[in-house]
Amino acid sequence: MIPTRSLAALCLAVMALAMAGPATAQDKPLATVNGKAITEADLKFAEEEIGSDLGSLPPAVRRRALIEYLVEHQLLAEAATLQKMDAGAEMDRRMLYLKRKALRDTYFDTAIKGSVSEAEARKAFDTQIARTRPEEEIKASHILVETEAQAKELAASIAHGDAKTFAELARKSSKDPGTRDDGGTLGYFARGQMVPQFEEAAFKLAKGEVSRPIQTQFGWHLIRVDDRRQKKLPDFQEVKDRIVGSMVHQKAQGVVAELRGKAKIDYLDAEVKRQVDDEKAAGGRPKPQ
């Protein structure tokens, strides 16, 4: 069954669409339920509402799921109407709330999100990349044992060995279940990704060099550096969505702050008013609870 919200929420959403008037020429009918059309516009609203619940379904399957959701939407709305749930003070309050939410969403999408262009995101990306210093990465392998004596014994065994010897000893003797079967390989990593003692020793090694026994909270390690390279900087397309999201968030904060500054807001709930007054006294501003 398609994911659903509460009965009242389903009814309200469909009735809100119905009250908007007849479908325009752009509202291509996708299905009808008892003669009531489900349109492309409805599909867009459904995608915004439950799209995240559908995961990464293939486009055709996703479209079918959304249409079936809207069919159930309409069926439940009609059932609510038959039971006289479409009128009364509670319905009026719900409709007022939904109208405010629709206006908020439209303003956010148009005046905030819609004002952040890909060109602006690209400019921010280029500026950040220009300030970014190249970062070194190393590719390393390790053997983890319980005691220093064991580590020294293994170090002696590989002192005149080759890469195959290190990998074989890791498979045979390492206590690290995550790397043992791969010959101890840790892959590439930059500074800040390993515990300090391990990182300090690893970044001092030349390519192909094996460390002396190093102790961390996990035990005793022998570390070999397999490669060194400059960390690849991200491509714009890889981070575009995160940059746009960050810019939209910053823009939204600025817009809300400006609107708050122009508005007269009176908190009538005693406890909330106390919290707001305390925050103002401390030099802050009200925060969402």
C-alpha positions as CSV (number, residue, x, y, z in Angstrom):
1,M,0.0,0.0,0.0
2,I,1.3,3.5,-0.8
3,P,2.5,5.4,2.3
4,T,-0.4,7.6,3.7
5,R,-0.8,10.4,6.2
6,S,-3.7,10.7,8.6
7,L,-7.2,10.6,7.1
8,A,-7.8,14.2,7.9
9,A,-4.6,15.4,6.3
10,L,-5.4,13.4,3.2
11,C,-8.9,14.8,2.9
12,L,-7.7,18.4,3.4
13,A,-5.0,18.2,0.8
14,V,-7.3,16.9,-1.8
15,M,-10.1,19.4,-1.0
16,A,-7.5,22.2,-1.2
17,L,-6.7,21.1,-4.7
18,A,-10.3,20.8,-5.6
19,M,-11.1,24.3,-4.3
20,A,-8.4,25.8,-6.6
21,G,-10.8,25.5,-9.5
22,P,-10.9,23.4,-12.8
23,A,-7.7,22.0,-14.2
24,T,-5.9,24.2,-16.7
25,A,-4.7,23.1,-20.1
26,Q,-1.4,22.2,-18.6
27,D,-2.9,19.9,-16.0
28,K,-2.9,16.7,-18.1
29,P,-5.2,14.1,-16.6
30,L,-3.4,11.0,-15.5
31,A,-6.4,9.1,-14.0
32,T,-9.9,9.7,-12.8
33,V,-11.6,8.6,-9.7
34,N,-15.4,8.6,-9.9
35,G,-15.1,11.2,-12.6
36,K,-12.6,13.4,-10.6
37,A,-9.3,14.0,-12.5
38,I,-5.8,13.4,-11.1
39,T,-3.4,15.6,-12.9
40,E,0.3,16.3,-13.6
41,A,0.0,19.2,-11.1
42,D,-1.3,16.8,-8.5
43,L,1.6,14.5,-9.2
44,K,4.0,17.3,-8.6
45,F,2.5,18.0,-5.2
46,A,2.5,14.4,-4.3
47,E,6.2,14.1,-5.2
48,E,7.0,17.0,-2.9
49,E,4.9,15.4,-0.1
50,I,6.1,11.8,-0.1
51,G,8.9,11.6,-2.7
52,S,11.5,11.0,0.0
53,D,9.5,8.0,1.2
54,L,9.9,6.3,-2.1
55,G,13.7,6.1,-2.1
56,S,15.4,5.4,-5.4
57,L,12.6,3.7,-7.3
58,P,12.9,3.6,-11.1
59,P,11.1,6.5,-12.7
60,A,8.3,4.4,-14.2
61,V,7.7,2.6,-10.9
62,R,7.9,5.9,-9.0
63,R,5.3,7.6,-11.2
64,R,3.0,4.6,-10.8
65,A,3.4,4.7,-7.0
66,L,2.6,8.4,-6.9
67,I,-0.5,8.0,-9.0
68,E,-1.8,5.2,-6.8
69,Y,-1.1,7.4,-3.8
70,L,-3.3,10.1,-5.4
71,V,-6.0,7.6,-6.2
72,E,-6.1,6.6,-2.5
73,H,-6.0,10.3,-1.6
74,Q,-9.1,10.9,-3.6
75,L,-10.9,7.8,-2.4
76,L,-10.3,8.7,1.3
77,A,-11.3,12.3,0.7
78,E,-14.6,11.2,-0.9
79,A,-15.2,8.9,2.1
80,A,-14.6,11.8,4.5
81,T,-17.0,13.9,2.6
82,L,-19.7,11.3,2.7
83,Q,-19.3,11.2,6.5
84,K,-19.7,15.0,6.7
85,M,-16.1,15.6,7.7
86,D,-15.6,18.4,5.2
87,A,-17.2,21.2,7.4
88,G,-17.0,22.6,10.9
89,A,-14.7,24.6,13.1
90,E,-12.0,21.9,13.2
91,M,-11.9,21.7,9.4
92,D,-11.7,25.5,9.2
93,R,-8.7,25.5,11.5
94,R,-7.0,22.8,9.5
95,M,-7.7,24.5,6.2
96,L,-6.3,27.8,7.6
97,Y,-3.1,26.0,8.7
98,L,-2.7,24.2,5.3
99,K,-3.2,27.6,3.5
100,R,-0.4,29.1,5.6
101,K,1.8,26.2,4.9
102,A,1.1,26.3,1.2
103,L,1.9,30.0,1.1
104,R,5.1,29.4,3.1
105,D,6.2,26.7,0.8
106,T,5.4,28.7,-2.3
107,Y,7.4,31.7,-1.0
108,F,10.3,29.5,0.0
109,D,10.5,27.8,-3.4
110,T,10.1,31.0,-5.3
111,A,11.7,33.9,-3.3
112,I,14.4,31.9,-1.5
113,K,15.3,28.6,-3.2
114,G,14.5,29.9,-6.6
115,S,16.8,32.9,-6.1
116,V,19.9,30.8,-5.8
117,S,21.2,30.0,-9.2
118,E,23.7,27.4,-10.4
119,A,25.9,30.2,-11.6
120,E,26.1,31.6,-8.0
121,A,26.9,28.2,-6.7
122,R,29.6,27.8,-9.3
123,K,31.1,31.1,-8.3
124,A,31.1,30.1,-4.6
125,F,32.7,26.8,-5.5
126,D,35.5,28.5,-7.6
127,T,36.2,30.9,-4.8
128,Q,36.5,28.1,-2.2
129,I,38.7,26.0,-4.5
130,A,41.0,28.9,-5.1
131,R,41.5,29.2,-1.3
132,T,42.0,25.4,-0.8
133,R,45.5,24.3,-0.1
134,P,46.5,20.9,-1.6
135,E,46.2,18.1,0.9
136,E,48.4,15.0,1.0
137,E,47.0,11.6,1.3
138,I,48.8,8.3,1.9
139,K,47.9,4.8,1.2
140,A,49.0,2.5,4.0
141,S,48.7,-1.0,5.3
142,H,49.1,-2.2,8.9
143,I,49.4,-5.3,11.1
144,L,47.7,-5.1,14.5
145,V,48.8,-7.3,17.4
146,E,48.3,-7.3,21.2
147,T,51.9,-6.9,22.5
148,E,55.0,-5.0,21.7
149,A,57.0,-8.3,21.7
150,Q,54.8,-9.6,18.9
151,A,55.2,-6.5,16.9
152,K,59.0,-6.6,17.2
153,E,59.0,-10.2,16.2
154,L,57.0,-9.4,13.0
155,A,59.1,-6.4,12.3
156,A,62.2,-8.6,12.3
157,S,60.4,-11.0,9.9
158,I,59.7,-8.4,7.3
159,A,62.9,-6.4,7.7
160,H,64.4,-7.9,4.5
161,G,61.1,-9.0,3.0
162,D,58.9,-7.6,0.2
163,A,55.4,-6.4,-0.1
164,K,54.1,-9.9,-0.4
165,T,55.7,-10.8,3.0
166,F,53.9,-7.9,4.7
167,A,50.5,-8.8,3.3
168,E,51.0,-12.5,4.2
169,L,51.9,-11.7,7.8
170,A,48.9,-9.3,8.0
171,R,46.6,-12.1,6.9
172,K,48.1,-14.6,9.3
173,S,48.8,-12.4,12.4
174,S,46.8,-9.2,12.4
175,K,44.0,-8.8,14.9
176,D,42.1,-6.2,12.8
177,P,39.1,-8.0,11.3
178,G,38.4,-5.1,8.9
179,T,41.7,-5.3,7.1
180,R,43.3,-8.7,7.9
181,D,41.8,-10.5,4.9
182,D,43.0,-7.8,2.5
183,G,46.6,-8.0,3.7
184,G,46.2,-5.1,6.1
185,T,45.4,-2.4,3.5
186,L,43.7,0.7,4.8
187,G,43.4,2.5,1.5
188,Y,44.1,6.2,1.1
189,F,43.5,8.6,4.0
190,A,44.4,12.2,4.9
191,R,45.3,13.8,8.2
192,G,42.6,13.8,10.8
193,Q,41.1,10.4,9.9
194,M,43.2,8.1,12.1
195,V,44.1,8.2,15.8
196,P,46.9,10.7,16.5
197,Q,49.7,8.2,17.3
198,F,49.0,6.1,14.2
199,E,48.7,9.2,12.0
200,E,51.9,10.8,13.2
201,A,53.9,7.7,12.6
202,A,52.3,7.0,9.2
203,F,52.9,10.4,7.7
204,K,56.6,10.4,8.6
205,L,57.2,7.3,6.5
206,A,58.5,7.3,3.0
207,K,56.8,5.2,0.3
208,G,57.6,1.5,0.9
209,E,58.9,2.1,4.4
210,V,57.7,0.1,7.5
211,S,57.4,1.8,10.9
212,R,58.7,0.6,14.2
213,P,56.1,-0.8,16.5
214,I,53.5,1.9,17.3
215,Q,51.1,1.7,20.3
216,T,47.5,3.0,20.2
217,Q,44.4,2.2,22.2
218,F,43.8,-0.7,19.9
219,G,47.1,-2.4,20.4
220,W,50.5,-2.4,18.7
221,H,50.8,-1.6,14.9
222,L,53.4,-2.1,12.2
223,I,52.6,0.4,9.4
224,R,53.8,0.4,5.8
225,V,53.2,3.3,3.4
226,D,52.2,2.0,0.0
227,D,51.7,5.3,-1.8
228,R,51.6,9.1,-1.4
229,R,49.6,11.6,-3.5
230,Q,47.9,14.9,-3.4
231,K,44.2,14.6,-2.5
232,K,42.0,15.1,-5.5
233,L,39.8,18.3,-5.2
234,P,36.1,17.7,-5.7
235,D,34.4,18.4,-9.1
236,F,31.7,21.0,-9.0
237,Q,29.0,18.5,-10.0
238,E,29.9,16.3,-7.1
239,V,29.3,19.0,-4.5
240,K,26.8,21.3,-6.4
241,D,23.7,20.1,-4.4
242,R,25.5,20.6,-1.1
243,I,26.6,24.1,-2.1
244,V,23.2,25.1,-3.3
245,G,21.6,23.7,-0.1
246,S,24.0,25.6,2.1
247,M,23.3,28.8,0.1
248,V,19.6,28.3,0.3
249,H,19.9,27.7,4.1
250,Q,21.9,30.9,4.6
251,K,19.5,32.9,2.4
252,A,16.5,31.6,4.4
253,Q,18.1,32.5,7.7
254,G,18.7,36.1,6.4
255,V,15.1,36.4,5.0
256,V,13.6,35.2,8.3
257,A,15.8,37.4,10.4
258,E,14.7,40.4,8.2
259,L,11.1,39.5,8.5
260,R,11.3,39.0,12.2
261,G,13.0,42.4,12.5
262,K,10.0,44.1,10.8
263,A,7.3,42.2,12.5
264,K,5.5,42.7,15.9
265,I,5.6,39.3,17.6
266,D,3.9,38.8,20.9
267,Y,4.4,35.5,22.7
268,L,1.3,34.9,24.8
269,D,2.2,31.4,26.2
270,A,3.7,32.2,29.6
271,E,6.5,29.6,29.5
272,V,7.5,30.4,25.9
273,K,7.5,34.2,26.7
274,R,9.8,33.5,29.7
275,Q,12.2,31.6,27.5
276,V,12.2,34.4,24.8
277,D,12.7,37.1,27.4
278,D,15.6,35.1,28.9
279,E,17.2,34.8,25.5
280,K,16.8,38.5,24.7
281,A,18.4,39.3,28.1
282,A,21.3,37.1,27.2
283,G,21.7,38.8,23.9
284,G,20.3,36.0,21.7
285,R,17.1,35.7,19.8
286,P,14.2,33.2,20.0
287,K,15.1,29.7,18.8
288,P,12.7,27.1,17.4
289,Q,11.8,24.6,20.1
